[in-house]
Amino acid sequence: MNLKPFLSCAFLGLVTTFVASAAPEKPNIVFILSDDLAQGDVGCYGQKLIQTPVIDRMAAEGTRYTQAYCGTTVCAPSRASLMMGLHCGHAPIRANREIQPEGQMPLPAGAFTVAQLLKDAGYATACTGKWGLGMFDTTGGPLKAGFDHFFGYNCQRHAHSYFPKYLYNDDRRFDLPGNDGNEKVEGRGAIYAQDLVADETLRFVKASKDRPFFLYYAVTLPHGAFQINDQGIYKDKPWTVLQKNYAAMVTRLDTDIGRLLMLLKELKLDEKTIVFVAGDNGSSWDPQSEIGRHFNQAANGLRGFKRELYEGGLRQAAIARWPGSVPAGRVSDEPWAFWDFLPTAAELAGAKIPADVKTDGFSLVSFLKGGPAPKREYFYWELHEGPSLQAVRFGDWKAVKNGPSKATELYDLKTDPGETKNLAAEKPELVARAESLMKAARVDDPNWPMRDKPAPKKGGKARAKAAP
């Protein structure tokens, strides 16, 4: 009997089995995006009065980043950058533009998102919390952007109330009886929306535990209105109501992150899941405000806050945790940005970005595992909430232009991360380079012309408005 064909087939079968078993397992990917969380709100970044034990433990068990950058310094364009892998010189959303009676300017038809990328790669996908990139009947609805499931607020203006009169389950609105929908601190109701969002987030993870999943957990905390259903450990502090509420909102965010991490551990998914935590822009508070001053939010020495393109508005509290893959206890000072997330997710999932899809980002997988950050020519931001703002970072140099006719400011972030000394007059050659990069980095868009004054309000259905 000739055993050679049999042995060959058996050997090939063994090889095939070995290769299949040796193929890397696709990790679950969780991106927790907090609304307006500042570096100065978090214990591991220096906060002393607000307790964030879970996030602090995440930093000890993972890597904390001191120079992680958002897409830009307000909600919608920062989230578009995260979802599409584009900086705001190329992204289709470059400001908060509201549509009445509900919703924001939608992502355009055919917009390719990280959710679509991962869905095509076999992932279950969900967005819980706040979307803000298009109502369900537009081209930018979350269920048209690659998400199998959505739960929470679609419109970011509607998300100002933590006692809203309704939320959405997928594209189906459901009422919350007893809630007043008030967007002020004194808002009240029977149902605190984050209770429902947190529970639904855990339900999705449980339902998806047997397949790879992508969870975009876009928590509204601690964005205004500054409402909380329980001031908890801050109730008896000799603080104002606003200060107690704000601290309790940050700690509530921390607690709900803890619930998610505990569930991953219970389901034995801990080492199979990479979890990112970041804010969508810098603090919404001036450092001299009731909140900024009391909680010393500027203790990290950064200048600026939300709607400004200085470092305090752009750098995020950002942590990555993936036991066994992301180094524990590491603090990285190397910069990265939201538009790096899509190519990072692609490499994690073993997925290919379609040839016709442009991205401004770089995969961070090697960097996340302890290697150096990708080398790039520059980081770029712009914003059209008032005058059109631009900023560019190249190496340790940072340039800021607070309007097309304004002079370009220049700072050395290596020696002056607080951007206190404008070196433009001393370094004209670097100013020229910065202005050249600003020009090259952006593509003109009729929706976002460069203006020295705020865009005029439009009649009809849509109008430009800066949401708090």
C-alpha positions as CSV (number, residue, x, y, z in Angstrom):
1,M,0.0,0.0,0.0
2,N,1.3,3.4,-1.0
3,L,1.0,5.6,2.1
4,K,2.7,8.7,0.5
5,P,-0.6,10.4,-0.6
6,F,-2.2,9.7,2.7
7,L,0.8,11.0,4.7
8,S,1.0,14.1,2.5
9,C,-2.7,14.9,3.1
10,A,-2.3,14.2,6.8
11,F,0.7,16.5,6.9
12,L,-1.0,19.3,5.0
13,G,-4.0,18.9,7.3
14,L,-1.8,19.3,10.4
15,V,-0.1,22.3,8.9
16,T,-3.4,23.9,8.0
17,T,-4.7,23.2,11.5
18,F,-1.6,24.7,13.1
19,V,-1.7,27.8,10.9
20,A,-5.3,28.3,11.7
21,S,-4.8,27.9,15.4
22,A,-1.7,30.2,15.3
23,A,-3.5,33.0,13.5
24,P,-3.9,36.0,15.8
25,E,-7.3,36.3,17.4
26,K,-9.1,39.6,16.6
27,P,-9.3,41.6,19.8
28,N,-12.4,43.4,20.9
29,I,-12.0,47.1,20.6
30,V,-13.7,49.5,23.0
31,F,-13.3,53.3,22.7
32,I,-14.8,55.2,25.7
33,L,-15.2,58.8,24.7
34,S,-16.0,61.2,27.5
35,D,-17.7,64.5,26.7
36,D,-15.5,67.5,27.8
37,L,-13.3,65.5,30.3
38,A,-10.1,67.5,30.9
39,Q,-6.7,66.1,31.9
40,G,-7.0,68.2,35.0
41,D,-10.2,66.3,36.1
42,V,-8.4,62.9,36.5
43,G,-6.4,61.7,39.5
44,C,-3.6,60.2,37.5
45,Y,-3.1,63.5,35.8
46,G,-2.9,65.4,39.1
47,Q,-6.4,66.0,40.2
48,K,-6.6,66.1,44.0
49,L,-10.3,66.7,44.9
50,I,-12.2,64.6,42.4
51,Q,-11.9,60.8,42.8
52,T,-11.3,58.7,39.7
53,P,-10.0,55.3,41.1
54,V,-10.9,53.2,38.1
55,I,-9.3,55.5,35.5
56,D,-6.3,55.8,37.8
57,R,-6.1,52.0,38.0
58,M,-6.4,51.8,34.2
59,A,-3.3,54.0,34.0
60,A,-1.5,51.7,36.4
61,E,-2.5,48.6,34.4
62,G,-2.0,50.2,31.0
63,T,-0.4,53.2,29.4
64,R,-1.2,56.9,30.1
65,Y,-0.5,59.4,27.3
66,T,0.3,63.0,28.1
67,Q,0.2,64.3,24.5
68,A,-2.8,62.6,23.0
69,Y,-4.7,65.0,20.8
70,C,-8.4,65.2,19.9
71,G,-9.7,66.0,16.4
72,T,-10.5,69.6,17.4
73,T,-11.9,71.4,20.3
74,V,-15.7,70.9,20.0
75,C,-17.9,67.8,19.9
76,A,-19.0,67.1,16.3
77,P,-15.8,67.7,14.3
78,S,-13.7,65.9,17.0
79,R,-16.0,62.9,16.7
80,A,-16.0,63.0,12.9
81,S,-12.2,62.9,13.0
82,L,-12.2,59.9,15.4
83,M,-14.7,58.0,13.2
84,M,-13.2,58.8,9.8
85,G,-9.5,58.9,10.4
86,L,-9.3,62.5,9.1
87,H,-7.9,65.7,10.6
88,C,-10.1,68.8,10.3
89,G,-8.4,70.0,7.2
90,H,-10.0,67.1,5.3
91,A,-12.9,66.0,7.5
92,P,-16.4,66.9,6.2
93,I,-17.5,68.3,9.6
94,R,-15.4,71.2,11.0
95,A,-17.7,72.9,13.5
96,N,-20.9,72.2,15.4
97,R,-23.6,73.0,12.9
98,E,-27.0,72.5,14.3
99,I,-30.2,71.6,12.3
100,Q,-33.6,72.5,13.7
101,P,-35.5,71.0,15.3
102,E,-33.1,68.2,16.1
103,G,-29.7,67.0,15.0
104,Q,-26.4,68.2,13.5
105,M,-24.9,68.5,10.1
106,P,-24.7,64.9,8.9
107,L,-21.7,62.9,7.6
108,P,-22.0,62.9,3.9
109,A,-23.2,59.9,1.8
110,G,-20.5,57.4,1.5
111,A,-18.5,58.6,4.5
112,F,-16.3,55.6,5.5
113,T,-16.1,55.1,9.3
114,V,-14.1,52.9,11.6
115,A,-17.4,51.2,12.5
116,Q,-17.9,50.3,8.8
117,L,-14.4,49.0,8.6
118,L,-14.8,46.8,11.6
119,K,-18.3,45.6,10.6
120,D,-16.9,44.5,7.2
121,A,-14.2,42.6,9.2
122,G,-16.8,40.6,11.1
123,Y,-17.2,42.7,14.2
124,A,-20.5,43.4,16.0
125,T,-20.6,47.2,16.3
126,A,-22.5,49.5,18.7
127,C,-22.6,53.2,19.6
128,T,-24.0,54.0,23.0
129,G,-24.3,57.4,24.5
130,K,-24.2,60.4,22.1
131,W,-23.8,60.4,18.3
132,G,-24.2,64.0,17.0
133,L,-23.2,63.3,13.4
134,G,-26.6,63.1,11.7
135,M,-30.2,62.1,12.5
136,F,-31.4,58.7,11.4
137,D,-33.2,60.0,8.2
138,T,-30.0,61.7,7.0
139,T,-26.9,60.4,5.3
140,G,-25.0,60.5,8.7
141,G,-27.3,58.4,10.9
142,P,-25.3,56.0,13.1
143,L,-27.1,52.9,11.6
144,K,-25.8,54.1,8.1
145,A,-22.3,54.7,9.4
146,G,-21.5,51.1,10.2
147,F,-23.1,50.5,13.6
148,D,-25.4,47.5,14.1
149,H,-26.9,49.1,17.2
150,F,-27.3,52.5,18.6
151,F,-28.7,53.6,22.0
152,G,-28.9,57.0,23.6
153,Y,-29.0,60.6,22.2
154,N,-28.6,61.4,18.6
155,C,-28.6,65.2,18.8
156,Q,-25.9,66.7,20.9
157,R,-28.2,69.7,21.8
158,H,-30.7,67.2,23.1
159,A,-27.9,65.6,25.1
160,H,-27.5,68.7,27.3
161,S,-30.2,67.3,29.6
162,Y,-29.5,64.2,31.8
163,F,-33.3,64.0,32.4
164,P,-34.4,64.0,28.8
165,K,-38.0,63.4,27.8
166,Y,-36.9,60.6,25.4
167,L,-34.0,58.6,24.0
168,Y,-33.4,56.4,21.0
169,N,-33.1,52.6,20.8
170,D,-31.6,52.2,17.3
171,D,-33.8,54.7,15.3
172,R,-36.8,54.2,17.5
173,R,-37.7,57.0,19.9
174,F,-38.9,56.0,23.4
175,D,-40.3,58.3,26.1
176,L,-39.0,58.7,29.6
177,P,-42.1,59.6,31.7
178,G,-41.5,62.0,34.6
179,N,-38.4,63.7,33.1
180,D,-38.6,67.5,32.5
181,G,-35.9,67.8,29.8
182,N,-34.5,70.9,31.5
183,E,-31.1,71.9,30.3
184,K,-30.2,73.8,33.4
185,V,-28.5,72.6,36.6
186,E,-31.9,72.3,38.4
187,G,-33.2,69.8,35.8
188,R,-35.0,66.9,37.5
189,G,-36.7,63.6,36.6
190,A,-37.5,60.1,37.4
191,I,-34.9,58.6,35.1
192,Y,-31.3,59.6,34.8
193,A,-30.3,58.9,31.2
194,Q,-26.8,57.6,31.9
195,D,-28.4,54.8,34.0
196,L,-30.1,53.5,30.9
197,V,-27.0,54.1,28.6
198,A,-24.7,52.3,31.0
199,D,-27.0,49.3,31.3
200,E,-27.5,49.0,27.6
201,T,-23.7,49.2,27.1
202,L,-23.2,46.1,29.3
203,R,-26.1,44.3,27.6
204,F,-24.4,44.8,24.2
205,V,-21.1,43.4,25.6
206,K,-22.9,40.3,27.0
207,A,-24.8,39.7,23.8
208,S,-21.5,40.0,21.7
209,K,-19.2,38.0,24.0
210,D,-18.8,35.1,21.5
211,R,-17.6,37.2,18.6
212,P,-15.3,40.2,18.1
213,F,-17.0,43.4,18.9
214,F,-16.4,47.2,18.6
215,L,-18.0,49.3,21.2
216,Y,-18.0,53.1,20.8
217,Y,-19.1,54.2,24.3
218,A,-19.7,58.0,23.9
219,V,-20.5,58.9,27.4
220,T,-22.0,62.4,27.9
221,L,-20.5,62.9,31.3
222,P,-19.3,65.5,32.4
223,H,-20.7,67.8,29.7
224,G,-23.3,70.3,30.7
225,A,-26.1,70.6,31.8
226,F,-24.3,69.8,35.0
227,Q,-27.0,67.5,36.5
228,I,-26.5,64.4,38.6
229,N,-29.0,62.2,40.4
230,D,-26.7,61.6,43.3
231,Q,-23.9,63.8,44.6
232,G,-22.5,60.8,46.5
233,I,-19.3,61.5,48.4
234,Y,-19.4,65.2,47.5
235,K,-22.9,65.8,49.0
236,D,-21.6,67.3,52.3
237,K,-18.5,69.1,50.9
238,P,-18.5,72.9,51.6
239,W,-18.7,73.5,47.9
240,T,-21.2,75.1,45.5
241,V,-24.0,73.0,43.9
242,L,-22.2,73.3,40.6
243,Q,-18.9,72.1,42.1
244,K,-20.5,69.1,43.8
245,N,-22.4,68.2,40.7
246,Y,-19.4,68.4,38.4
247,A,-17.2,66.3,40.7
248,A,-20.0,63.7,41.1
249,M,-20.4,63.6,37.3
250,V,-16.7,62.8,36.8
251,T,-16.8,60.2,39.5
252,R,-19.9,58.7,38.0
253,L,-18.1,58.4,34.6
254,D,-15.3,56.6,36.5
255,T,-17.8,54.2,38.2
256,D,-19.5,53.3,34.9
257,I,-16.1,52.6,33.3
258,G,-15.4,50.3,36.2
259,R,-18.7,48.4,35.6
260,L,-17.6,47.8,32.0
261,L,-14.1,46.6,32.9
262,M,-15.5,44.3,35.6
263,L,-17.8,42.7,33.1
264,L,-15.0,42.1,30.6
265,K,-13.1,40.3,33.4
266,E,-16.2,38.3,34.4
267,L,-16.7,37.2,30.8
268,K,-13.0,36.3,30.5
269,L,-12.6,38.9,27.8
270,D,-10.0,41.1,29.7
271,E,-7.0,40.0,27.7
272,K,-8.9,39.9,24.5
273,T,-10.0,43.5,24.6
274,I,-8.2,46.7,24.1
275,V,-9.9,49.6,25.9
276,F,-9.2,53.3,25.1
277,V,-10.5,56.1,27.3
278,A,-10.2,59.8,26.1
279,G,-12.0,63.1,26.2
280,D,-13.4,64.6,23.0
281,N,-11.9,68.0,23.7
282,G,-10.3,70.0,26.4
283,S,-12.1,71.4,29.5
284,S,-15.2,73.5,28.9
285,W,-14.2,75.7,31.8
286,D,-11.9,78.7,31.8
287,P,-9.2,78.1,34.3
288,Q,-10.4,81.1,36.3
289,S,-14.1,79.9,36.4
290,E,-15.9,78.5,39.4
291,I,-15.0,75.0,38.2
292,G,-11.6,75.6,36.7
293,R,-10.2,77.5,39.6
294,H,-11.7,75.3,42.4
295,F,-10.5,72.0,40.9
296,N,-7.3,73.6,39.6
297,Q,-7.9,72.2,36.1
298,A,-4.9,74.0,34.7
299,A,-2.5,72.3,37.2
300,N,-0.9,70.5,34.2
301,G,0.3,74.0,33.1
302,L,-1.4,73.9,29.7
303,R,-2.9,77.1,28.2
304,G,-6.5,77.3,26.8
305,F,-9.7,75.3,26.9
306,K,-12.6,74.3,24.7
307,R,-12.9,76.2,21.4
308,E,-9.3,77.3,21.5
309,L,-6.4,75.6,19.6
310,Y,-3.9,75.9,22.4
311,E,-2.7,72.7,24.1
312,G,-5.2,72.9,26.9
313,G,-8.0,72.6,24.4
314,L,-6.4,69.9,22.3
315,R,-4.5,67.5,24.6
316,Q,-6.7,64.8,26.2
317,A,-6.7,62.6,29.2
318,A,-6.1,59.4,27.3
319,I,-5.3,55.8,28.5
320,A,-5.1,52.5,26.7
321,R,-5.4,49.2,28.6
322,W,-4.9,45.7,27.1
323,P,-3.5,43.2,29.6
324,G,-0.5,41.4,28.2
325,S,-0.2,43.7,25.2
326,V,-0.1,47.3,26.3
327,P,2.7,47.9,28.8
328,A,1.4,48.4,32.4
329,G,2.4,51.6,34.2
330,R,3.9,53.3,31.2
331,V,3.6,57.0,30.7
332,S,4.2,58.2,27.2
333,D,5.0,61.7,26.2
334,E,4.9,61.0,22.4
335,P,2.0,62.6,20.5
336,W,-0.8,60.9,18.6
337,A,-4.2,62.0,17.5
338,F,-7.8,60.9,17.0
339,W,-7.3,60.4,13.3
340,D,-4.9,57.6,14.1
341,F,-7.7,55.5,15.5
342,L,-9.1,54.2,12.2
343,P,-5.8,52.8,10.8
344,T,-5.0,51.4,14.3
345,A,-8.3,49.6,14.4
346,A,-7.7,48.2,10.9
347,E,-4.4,46.7,11.9
348,L,-5.8,45.3,15.2
349,A,-8.6,43.6,13.2
350,G,-6.4,42.5,10.3
351,A,-8.6,44.5,8.0
352,K,-7.6,46.5,4.9
353,I,-8.6,50.1,4.4
354,P,-10.2,50.3,1.0
355,A,-7.9,51.8,-1.6
356,D,-10.3,54.7,-2.3
357,V,-10.5,55.7,1.3
358,K,-8.1,58.5,2.5
359,T,-6.9,58.7,6.0
360,D,-4.5,61.2,7.7
361,G,-3.6,58.8,10.5
362,F,-1.0,56.1,11.2
363,S,-1.5,52.8,12.9
364,L,-0.5,53.0,16.6
365,V,-0.4,49.2,17.2
366,S,3.4,49.0,17.6
367,F,3.4,52.2,19.7
368,L,0.6,50.9,21.9
369,K,2.6,47.8,22.6
370,G,5.6,49.8,23.8
371,G,7.4,50.8,20.6
372,P,8.0,54.4,19.3
373,A,5.3,56.6,18.0
374,P,5.0,56.9,14.2
375,K,7.0,59.5,12.5
376,R,5.0,62.2,10.7
377,E,5.5,65.6,9.2
378,Y,2.8,67.4,11.2
379,F,-0.4,67.5,13.1
380,Y,-3.1,69.9,11.9
381,W,-6.3,71.4,13.4
382,E,-8.9,73.9,12.4
383,L,-12.2,75.1,13.8
384,H,-15.1,77.3,12.4
385,E,-17.1,78.2,15.5
386,G,-16.3,81.9,15.4
387,P,-13.3,83.2,13.4
388,S,-11.7,80.3,11.5
389,L,-8.9,79.0,13.7
390,Q,-5.9,77.0,12.6
391,A,-3.0,75.2,14.4
392,V,-0.2,73.0,13.3
393,R,2.4,71.1,15.2
394,F,5.7,70.0,13.5
395,G,8.2,68.3,15.7
396,D,8.2,70.3,19.0
397,W,7.1,73.5,17.3
398,K,3.4,74.6,17.5
399,A,1.9,77.4,15.5
400,V,-1.6,79.0,16.2
401,K,-3.5,81.4,14.0
402,N,-6.7,82.8,15.6
403,G,-8.2,84.0,12.3
404,P,-7.1,84.4,8.7
405,S,-5.9,88.0,9.2
406,K,-4.3,87.4,12.6
407,A,-0.6,87.0,13.0
408,T,0.8,83.5,13.4
409,E,2.0,82.6,16.9
410,L,4.8,80.2,17.4
411,Y,5.7,78.2,20.5
412,D,8.4,75.6,21.5
413,L,6.4,72.9,23.2
414,K,9.6,71.2,24.4
415,T,10.6,74.1,26.6
416,D,7.2,75.9,26.9
417,P,4.3,73.4,26.9
418,G,2.1,76.2,28.4
419,E,2.6,78.3,25.3
420,T,3.5,81.4,27.2
421,K,6.3,82.8,25.0
422,N,5.5,83.6,21.4
423,L,8.7,83.2,19.4
424,A,7.3,84.2,16.0
425,A,9.4,87.4,15.8
426,E,12.5,85.4,16.6
427,K,11.9,82.5,14.2
428,P,10.4,83.9,10.9
429,E,11.7,80.9,9.0
430,L,9.6,78.6,11.2
431,V,6.6,80.8,10.9
432,A,6.9,80.6,7.2
433,R,7.1,76.8,7.4
434,A,4.1,76.7,9.7
435,E,2.0,78.8,7.3
436,S,3.0,76.7,4.4
437,L,1.9,73.5,6.3
438,M,-1.4,75.1,7.3
439,K,-2.1,75.9,3.6
440,A,-1.1,72.5,2.4
441,A,-3.0,70.6,5.2
442,R,-6.5,71.8,4.3
443,V,-8.8,71.3,1.4
444,D,-11.2,74.2,0.8
445,D,-14.8,73.3,1.6
446,P,-17.8,75.6,0.8
447,N,-19.3,74.7,4.1
448,W,-16.2,75.9,6.0
449,P,-14.8,79.0,4.3
450,M,-12.0,80.8,6.2
451,R,-13.5,83.8,8.0
452,D,-12.3,86.5,10.3
453,K,-15.8,86.8,11.7
454,P,-18.4,84.2,12.7
455,A,-20.5,82.8,9.9
456,P,-23.8,84.6,9.5
457,K,-26.8,82.7,10.7
458,K,-28.8,81.2,7.9
459,G,-32.5,81.2,7.4
460,G,-34.5,78.1,6.8
461,K,-33.8,74.6,8.2
462,A,-30.1,74.8,9.1
463,R,-28.1,77.4,11.0
464,A,-24.6,77.6,12.4
465,K,-24.5,77.6,16.2
466,A,-21.8,76.9,18.8
467,A,-23.3,74.3,21.2
468,P,-22.0,74.5,24.8
